[in-house]
Amino acid sequence: MHEIKFGTDGWRAKIAEDFTFENLKRVVDAYAVHTLLLNPNPKIALGYDFRFLSDKYAAFTATLLQSYGFSVYLFDKAVHTPMVSFTIVKKKLDSGIMITSSHNPYTFNGFKIKNKYGAGATKEETKAVEKLIKKGTIPKQKTGNIISINMDNEYVNELRRNVNVNAIKKSGIKIVLDNMYGSGAGYMEKVFGNYSGLTVIHGKRDPLFGGINPEPIRKNLLELENKVKVMKASIGIAIDGDGDRMAFVDDKGKYIPTHKALVLHFLHHLKNRKMKFKFVKTIAGTALLNTIAKEYGIELLETPVGFKYIGNHIIKDKATIGGEESGGVGFGYYIPERDGILGNLLLLEFLVKEGKSVSEVLASLDKKYGFYEYDRVDIKFKEAHRKAIVEKVNKLESIGSIACKSIQSVNRLDGVKYIISDNEWILFRFSGTEALLRIYTEAPTIKRVKENLEFGKKLVD
C-alpha cells in the first residue's frame, strides 16, 4: 500500500498513480478522525483548483465528510487557495481543505489542510493525520450536510479595504497580469473593474498550464517579460497555479527574484503605511532584509522553509508580516496565510506611493545597500544517495571554505546554510514535497552566484 506523507505544504502525488480515489479516501478518513477529536460537529471549507479531476476529488471528499457528520462549505466553482483560508476566518469555521498541488506539474494533484485560523496545518497536525492514515481508522457514520458557497464578493471587497485601488488606477500605471492558467484568475480583474491599464494573459482554464509548471519563476514567465517590453508597461505581475504566490517583472521586462518583493513590502509598511510590525522570513530569504531591519530597529525572525512556520508567528501576533523566497507573503492584519493577489496589489500601491518605476526603486536600493543577487537550482536525486549527499555537505564545515571563500558561520535551522559574508551565503536543503536537493545562494555579483551554484552541483554530483 502506498505510503502517504505530507510535505512542506500538504500531500501531493501523481494523478491515477498514487493520487487515486482509494488513497484520497484514506487521507480524508484520517483527516476526519483527527478533526472530530477536536470538534464533534465540525464546519469546514472545501475548495478545488483547475487541475484534472479536482472538482471530482472535491465532490468525493465532500460526500465522505458529509457521511461523517461534517458541515461542508463546498465552493460552487474552482477557487484559489487563499479563498479557503479567507472563508475559514470570515465564517469562523473549524478547518479547511484545498484540492491542489500548487506549482507542481499538471500530472499531479494534492490535498492541503488549513486549520481553524486559516493557516497551513502545522507539522504536528500533519504527523497526527499521517499516523491515522497508517492505522486506517474510519469515522463513524453520521448525517452531515453540504452547503454550496460563493465568497467572491466578500473576498474582493476585503482586498479593496486593504489596498487603495483608486490611487493605483488614478496613477495610470500600466500593468500586465499573468494568471498562469490558474484558479486565481478573475479576482484581480474584479478588484480593478474596467481599468484600461490592466492587461491579462493566461487568464483561462488550461489543466496543462500551457505546457509549463504554474510556478512563478523566470523560465515560466518569459511571455510575461516579453509582453511588458512590447507594451512598454510599468510592471508585469504574476500569481501561481493556486494563487497563493506572487512574482513580478520590472518596467524593462526583467524578471526580479521574489526576494526583492519582500524587501519592497517591508519598506512599504515601514515608510508609507507607517506601521509598527515585526517581519518573519525563512532561512532561504535575502540577507538584505536583515540589513534593513537592523537599520530601522525592526524585529526580524527566521523560520524553516514553509509558510506554515511564518503563519504560526502571524497567529500569535497580528502585527507580523512575513514572506518566503518562493513568493508567498502574508500580512497579520489580513489572514495568517499567503495571498498572491493581495501581495501584488500592495506592491502596486507601493510603486504609486513612491512615484518611481520598479527599476528606479531597485537601483536606489542597490546604491544604498550594495548588490544582493540570488538564484537557486534543483537537483533530482535517488533516495539511496541522500546519506552520501548529507555527508558531503556537512564536511564543508571542517574544510572551512566554499569556492575559495571562507565560511564565517553555519545555520542548521533547515538544511545546512553556510554564511560567507553579510550578503553572501549558500544553503543546501532537501525539498519537503519532491525528490529534489535545492541549492540556494545569494552573493554581491551574478558571477559569484553562478560560482556558488556550480560548486554546489559538483559537490553532490
C-alpha positions as CSV (number, residue, x, y, z in Angstrom):
1,M,0.0,0.0,0.0
2,H,1.3,3.4,-1.0
3,E,2.8,5.4,2.0
4,I,1.2,8.8,2.2
5,K,3.3,11.7,3.6
6,F,2.6,15.3,4.0
7,G,5.4,17.6,2.8
8,T,6.1,21.3,3.3
9,D,2.5,22.2,2.2
10,G,0.2,19.2,2.0
11,W,0.1,15.7,0.4
12,R,1.0,15.7,-3.3
13,A,1.2,12.8,-5.8
14,K,0.7,11.8,-9.4
15,I,-2.9,11.6,-10.6
16,A,-4.0,7.9,-11.2
17,E,-0.7,6.6,-9.9
18,D,-0.6,7.5,-6.2
19,F,-3.3,10.3,-6.1
20,T,-6.2,7.9,-6.6
21,F,-9.7,7.9,-5.1
22,E,-8.7,5.0,-2.9
23,N,-5.7,6.9,-1.4
24,L,-7.8,10.1,-1.2
25,K,-10.3,8.2,0.9
26,R,-7.5,7.1,3.3
27,V,-6.4,10.7,3.7
28,V,-10.0,12.0,4.1
29,D,-10.8,9.3,6.7
30,A,-7.7,10.2,8.7
31,Y,-8.4,14.0,8.4
32,A,-11.9,13.4,9.6
33,V,-10.9,11.3,12.6
34,H,-8.3,14.0,13.6
35,T,-10.8,16.8,13.2
36,L,-13.7,15.0,15.0
37,L,-11.3,14.6,18.0
38,L,-11.2,18.4,18.3
39,N,-14.9,19.1,17.4
40,P,-17.8,16.6,17.2
41,N,-19.7,18.8,14.8
42,P,-17.1,20.4,12.5
43,K,-17.7,23.0,9.9
44,I,-15.2,23.2,7.2
45,A,-14.5,25.0,3.8
46,L,-13.6,22.8,0.8
47,G,-12.1,24.3,-2.3
48,Y,-10.5,23.0,-5.5
49,D,-8.5,24.3,-8.4
50,F,-8.4,24.0,-12.2
51,R,-6.4,20.7,-12.3
52,F,-7.5,17.5,-13.9
53,L,-10.3,15.9,-11.7
54,S,-10.0,18.5,-8.9
55,D,-13.8,19.1,-9.0
56,K,-14.4,15.3,-8.9
57,Y,-11.9,14.8,-6.0
58,A,-13.6,17.7,-4.1
59,A,-17.1,16.3,-4.6
60,F,-15.9,12.8,-3.4
61,T,-14.3,14.4,-0.4
62,A,-17.4,16.4,0.4
63,T,-19.7,13.4,0.2
64,L,-17.4,11.4,2.5
65,L,-17.2,14.1,5.1
66,Q,-21.0,14.7,5.0
67,S,-21.4,11.0,5.9
68,Y,-19.2,11.6,8.9
69,G,-21.3,14.4,10.2
70,F,-19.4,17.4,8.8
71,S,-21.0,20.6,7.6
72,V,-19.0,21.1,4.4
73,Y,-19.0,24.5,2.7
74,L,-18.2,23.5,-0.8
75,F,-17.4,26.2,-3.3
76,D,-19.6,26.4,-6.4
77,K,-16.6,26.7,-8.7
78,A,-12.9,26.4,-8.7
79,V,-11.1,28.9,-6.4
80,H,-7.6,29.8,-5.4
81,T,-6.1,28.6,-2.1
82,P,-6.3,32.0,-0.3
83,M,-10.1,31.8,-0.7
84,V,-10.3,28.8,1.5
85,S,-8.2,30.5,4.3
86,F,-10.3,33.7,3.9
87,T,-13.6,31.8,4.2
88,I,-12.4,29.9,7.3
89,V,-11.6,33.2,9.0
90,K,-14.7,35.1,7.8
91,K,-17.2,32.3,8.7
92,K,-15.3,31.2,11.8
93,L,-15.1,27.6,10.6
94,D,-13.1,24.8,12.2
95,S,-10.8,23.8,9.3
96,G,-10.5,23.7,5.6
97,I,-9.3,21.6,2.6
98,M,-7.9,22.7,-0.7
99,I,-7.6,20.2,-3.6
100,T,-4.5,21.4,-5.4
101,S,-0.8,20.6,-5.8
102,S,0.1,24.3,-6.2
103,H,3.0,24.7,-8.7
104,N,3.6,21.0,-9.4
105,P,3.4,19.7,-13.0
106,Y,-0.1,19.1,-14.4
107,T,0.2,15.4,-13.8
108,F,0.0,16.0,-10.0
109,N,-2.8,16.8,-7.6
110,G,-2.8,17.3,-3.9
111,F,-4.6,17.8,-0.5
112,K,-3.8,20.8,1.6
113,I,-5.2,21.2,5.2
114,K,-5.9,24.6,6.8
115,N,-6.5,24.9,10.5
116,K,-9.1,27.0,12.3
117,Y,-7.0,30.1,11.9
118,G,-6.9,29.7,8.1
119,A,-3.2,28.9,8.3
120,G,-1.5,25.8,6.9
121,A,-1.6,22.8,9.2
122,T,1.4,22.5,11.4
123,K,4.0,19.7,11.3
124,E,2.5,18.2,14.4
125,E,-1.0,18.3,12.9
126,T,0.0,16.6,9.7
127,K,2.1,14.0,11.6
128,A,-1.1,13.1,13.6
129,V,-3.0,12.7,10.3
130,E,-0.2,10.5,8.9
131,K,-0.4,8.2,11.9
132,L,-4.1,7.9,11.5
133,I,-3.7,7.0,7.8
134,K,-1.4,4.2,8.8
135,K,-3.9,2.9,11.3
136,G,-6.7,3.0,8.7
137,T,-9.2,4.3,11.2
138,I,-12.6,5.1,9.7
139,P,-15.0,7.5,11.4
140,K,-18.5,6.5,12.5
141,Q,-21.4,7.3,10.1
142,K,-23.3,10.4,11.0
143,T,-25.5,12.7,8.9
144,G,-23.9,16.0,7.9
145,N,-24.6,18.4,5.1
146,I,-23.0,20.1,2.1
147,I,-23.6,23.8,1.6
148,S,-22.8,25.4,-1.8
149,I,-20.9,28.7,-1.3
150,N,-19.5,31.6,-3.2
151,M,-17.4,34.2,-1.4
152,D,-16.2,36.2,-4.4
153,N,-17.8,39.5,-3.5
154,E,-16.7,39.3,0.1
155,Y,-13.2,38.5,-0.9
156,V,-12.9,41.3,-3.5
157,N,-14.4,43.8,-1.0
158,E,-11.8,42.7,1.6
159,L,-9.0,43.3,-0.9
160,R,-10.3,46.8,-1.7
161,R,-10.5,47.6,2.1
162,N,-6.8,46.7,2.4
163,V,-5.5,48.4,-0.7
164,N,-6.0,51.9,-2.1
165,V,-7.2,50.6,-5.5
166,N,-8.4,54.1,-6.6
167,A,-5.0,55.6,-6.1
168,I,-3.5,52.8,-8.2
169,K,-6.0,53.4,-11.0
170,K,-5.6,57.2,-10.9
171,S,-1.8,56.9,-11.3
172,G,-2.4,55.4,-14.8
173,I,0.1,52.6,-14.0
174,K,0.3,50.1,-16.9
175,I,0.1,46.6,-15.6
176,V,0.4,43.2,-17.3
177,L,-1.0,40.3,-15.2
178,D,-0.1,36.7,-15.8
179,N,-2.6,34.3,-14.2
180,M,-0.6,31.3,-15.3
181,Y,-3.9,29.5,-16.3
182,G,-4.5,29.1,-12.6
183,S,-7.6,29.2,-10.4
184,G,-6.7,32.7,-9.1
185,A,-7.8,34.1,-12.5
186,G,-10.5,36.7,-12.3
187,Y,-10.1,38.2,-8.9
188,M,-7.6,40.9,-9.7
189,E,-9.8,41.8,-12.7
190,K,-12.8,42.2,-10.4
191,V,-10.8,44.3,-8.0
192,F,-9.8,46.8,-10.7
193,G,-13.2,46.7,-12.6
194,N,-13.0,48.3,-16.0
195,Y,-9.4,49.6,-15.7
196,S,-7.9,50.1,-19.1
197,G,-4.4,50.0,-17.7
198,L,-4.7,46.3,-16.8
199,T,-3.8,43.7,-19.5
200,V,-4.3,40.0,-18.7
201,I,-2.6,36.9,-20.2
202,H,-3.2,33.2,-19.5
203,G,-6.5,34.0,-17.7
204,K,-8.5,31.0,-18.8
205,R,-8.6,27.4,-17.6
206,D,-6.0,25.1,-19.0
207,P,-5.3,21.9,-17.0
208,L,-2.0,21.6,-19.0
209,F,-0.9,25.1,-17.9
210,G,0.2,26.0,-21.3
211,G,2.9,23.3,-21.2
212,I,4.8,24.7,-18.2
213,N,4.6,24.3,-14.5
214,P,2.5,27.0,-12.9
215,E,5.3,28.2,-10.7
216,P,6.2,31.9,-10.9
217,I,9.9,31.7,-11.7
218,R,11.7,33.2,-14.6
219,K,11.7,30.3,-17.0
220,N,7.9,30.1,-16.8
221,L,7.4,33.9,-17.2
222,L,9.2,34.6,-20.4
223,E,6.0,35.5,-22.1
224,L,5.2,38.0,-19.4
225,E,8.7,39.5,-19.8
226,N,8.1,39.9,-23.5
227,K,4.6,41.4,-23.1
228,V,5.9,44.0,-20.7
229,K,8.6,45.0,-23.2
230,V,6.2,45.1,-26.2
231,M,3.5,47.1,-24.4
232,K,6.1,49.3,-22.6
233,A,4.2,48.5,-19.4
234,S,5.1,49.8,-15.9
235,I,5.2,46.4,-14.4
236,G,4.4,42.7,-15.0
237,I,2.9,40.7,-12.1
238,A,2.1,37.0,-11.8
239,I,0.4,34.5,-9.5
240,D,1.0,30.8,-9.4
241,G,-1.4,28.0,-10.2
242,D,-3.4,28.2,-6.9
243,G,-3.0,31.9,-6.4
244,D,-1.0,32.0,-3.1
245,R,2.3,33.1,-4.6
246,M,3.4,36.2,-6.5
247,A,6.2,37.4,-8.8
248,F,7.0,40.4,-10.8
249,V,8.8,41.8,-13.9
250,D,10.2,45.3,-13.9
251,D,9.4,48.1,-16.4
252,K,12.3,46.9,-18.6
253,G,10.9,43.5,-18.9
254,K,13.3,41.9,-16.5
255,Y,12.2,39.2,-14.0
256,I,13.0,40.2,-10.5
257,P,13.7,37.5,-7.9
258,T,10.9,37.5,-5.3
259,H,13.3,38.3,-2.5
260,K,13.1,41.9,-3.7
261,A,9.3,41.8,-3.4
262,L,9.7,41.0,0.3
263,V,12.0,44.0,0.6
264,L,9.5,46.3,-1.1
265,H,6.7,45.0,1.2
266,F,8.9,45.7,4.2
267,L,9.7,49.2,3.1
268,H,6.1,50.0,2.1
269,H,4.7,49.1,5.5
270,L,7.6,51.0,7.2
271,K,7.7,54.2,5.1
272,N,4.2,54.6,3.6
273,R,1.9,52.7,5.9
274,K,4.0,53.7,9.0
275,M,3.1,50.5,10.8
276,K,4.8,49.0,13.8
277,F,5.4,45.4,12.9
278,K,7.8,42.5,13.1
279,F,9.0,40.7,10.0
280,V,9.4,36.9,9.6
281,K,11.4,35.3,6.8
282,T,12.5,31.8,6.0
283,I,16.2,30.6,6.2
284,A,16.2,30.9,2.4
285,G,15.3,34.6,2.4
286,T,17.5,37.5,1.4
287,A,20.0,38.9,3.9
288,L,19.1,42.4,2.7
289,L,16.0,42.1,5.0
290,N,18.4,41.6,7.9
291,T,20.4,44.7,7.0
292,I,17.3,46.9,6.6
293,A,15.6,45.6,9.8
294,K,18.8,46.3,11.8
295,E,18.9,49.8,10.3
296,Y,15.4,50.7,11.3
297,G,15.2,48.7,14.6
298,I,12.5,46.2,13.3
299,E,12.4,42.8,14.9
300,L,13.2,40.1,12.3
301,L,12.7,36.4,12.9
302,E,13.8,33.4,10.8
303,T,12.0,30.1,10.3
304,P,12.5,26.9,8.4
305,V,11.2,26.9,4.7
306,G,7.4,26.6,4.6
307,F,4.9,29.3,5.1
308,K,3.1,27.4,7.9
309,Y,6.0,28.4,10.2
310,I,5.5,32.1,9.3
311,G,1.8,31.6,9.7
312,N,2.3,30.5,13.3
313,H,4.0,33.7,14.1
314,I,1.2,35.7,12.5
315,I,-1.4,33.8,14.6
316,K,0.5,34.7,17.7
317,D,0.9,38.3,16.8
318,K,-1.2,40.1,14.1
319,A,1.4,42.9,14.0
320,T,3.5,40.5,11.9
321,I,4.3,40.5,8.2
322,G,6.2,37.5,6.7
323,G,7.3,36.1,3.4
324,E,9.3,33.3,1.8
325,E,11.8,33.2,-1.1
326,S,9.3,31.5,-3.3
327,G,6.9,34.5,-3.4
328,G,4.5,33.7,-0.7
329,V,3.7,36.8,1.5
330,G,1.3,37.1,4.4
331,F,0.0,40.1,6.4
332,G,-1.2,39.8,10.0
333,Y,-3.9,42.3,9.5
334,Y,-5.5,40.1,6.9
335,I,-5.1,36.3,7.3
336,P,-2.2,34.1,8.5
337,E,-1.7,32.7,5.0
338,R,-0.2,33.7,1.7
339,D,-2.2,35.6,-0.9
340,G,-0.5,36.3,-4.2
341,I,-3.2,38.7,-5.3
342,L,-3.0,40.9,-2.2
343,G,0.8,40.7,-2.4
344,N,0.8,42.1,-5.9
345,L,-1.8,44.8,-5.1
346,L,0.3,46.1,-2.2
347,L,3.4,46.1,-4.5
348,L,1.4,48.3,-6.9
349,E,0.3,50.5,-4.1
350,F,4.0,50.9,-3.0
351,L,5.1,51.9,-6.5
352,V,2.3,54.5,-6.8
353,K,3.2,55.9,-3.3
354,E,6.9,56.1,-4.3
355,G,6.2,57.8,-7.6
356,K,9.1,55.8,-9.2
357,S,9.4,53.0,-11.7
358,V,10.4,49.5,-10.4
359,S,13.9,49.8,-11.9
360,E,14.4,53.1,-10.2
361,V,13.4,51.8,-6.8
362,L,15.6,48.8,-7.2
363,A,18.6,50.9,-8.4
364,S,18.2,53.1,-5.3
365,L,18.3,50.0,-3.1
366,D,21.5,48.8,-4.8
367,K,23.1,52.2,-4.4
368,K,22.4,52.4,-0.7
369,Y,22.9,48.7,0.4
370,G,25.0,47.1,-2.3
371,F,24.1,44.2,-4.5
372,Y,22.2,41.1,-3.3
373,E,22.0,38.7,-6.3
374,Y,20.2,35.4,-5.9
375,D,19.5,32.1,-7.7
376,R,18.5,28.5,-7.0
377,V,19.0,25.2,-8.6
378,D,17.0,22.0,-8.0
379,I,18.9,18.7,-8.4
380,K,17.0,15.3,-8.7
381,F,18.5,12.6,-6.5
382,K,17.9,9.0,-5.6
383,E,16.8,8.3,-2.1
384,A,19.7,5.8,-1.7
385,H,22.1,8.7,-2.2
386,R,20.6,11.0,0.4
387,K,23.0,10.0,3.2
388,A,26.1,10.5,1.0
389,I,24.9,13.9,0.0
390,V,24.3,14.9,3.6
391,E,27.9,13.7,4.5
392,K,29.4,15.7,1.7
393,V,27.5,18.9,2.6
394,N,28.4,18.6,6.3
395,K,32.0,18.0,5.6
396,L,32.3,21.6,4.2
397,E,32.2,22.9,7.8
398,S,35.5,21.2,8.6
399,I,37.0,22.2,5.3
400,G,36.1,25.8,6.1
401,S,35.6,27.2,2.6
402,I,33.3,27.2,-0.4
403,A,34.5,28.1,-3.9
404,C,37.7,29.5,-2.3
405,K,35.7,31.7,0.1
406,S,36.0,31.3,3.9
407,I,32.9,30.1,5.8
408,Q,32.1,32.6,8.6
409,S,29.2,30.6,10.3
410,V,26.8,27.8,9.9
411,N,23.0,27.7,10.3
412,R,21.2,24.3,10.5
413,L,17.7,25.6,11.1
414,D,16.5,23.8,7.9
415,G,19.1,22.1,5.8
416,V,22.7,23.5,6.0
417,K,23.3,27.2,5.3
418,Y,26.9,28.4,5.1
419,I,27.3,32.1,5.6
420,I,30.3,33.7,3.9
421,S,29.6,37.4,4.5
422,D,26.8,39.8,5.2
423,N,25.5,39.4,1.7
424,E,26.8,36.0,0.6
425,W,25.6,32.6,1.6
426,I,24.7,29.1,0.2
427,L,22.0,26.8,1.5
428,F,21.7,23.0,0.9
429,R,18.2,21.7,1.6
430,F,16.1,18.7,0.6
431,S,12.6,19.6,-0.7
432,G,9.7,18.6,1.6
433,T,7.4,17.7,-1.4
434,E,9.7,16.3,-4.1
435,A,12.9,14.2,-4.5
436,L,15.0,17.3,-5.0
437,L,18.0,18.8,-3.4
438,R,17.6,22.6,-3.5
439,I,20.7,24.7,-3.6
440,Y,20.1,28.4,-2.8
441,T,22.6,31.2,-2.9
442,E,22.9,34.9,-2.6
443,A,26.1,37.0,-3.4
444,P,27.1,40.5,-4.4
445,T,27.5,39.6,-8.1
446,I,25.9,37.2,-10.6
447,K,29.3,35.8,-11.2
448,R,29.7,34.7,-7.6
449,V,26.1,33.4,-7.5
450,K,27.0,31.1,-10.5
451,E,30.3,30.1,-8.9
452,N,28.5,29.0,-5.7
453,L,25.8,27.0,-7.6
454,E,28.4,25.3,-9.8
455,F,30.4,24.5,-6.6
456,G,27.2,23.0,-5.1
457,K,26.3,21.0,-8.1
458,K,29.8,19.5,-8.4
459,L,29.9,18.7,-4.7
460,V,26.8,16.5,-4.9
461,D,27.1,15.2,-8.4
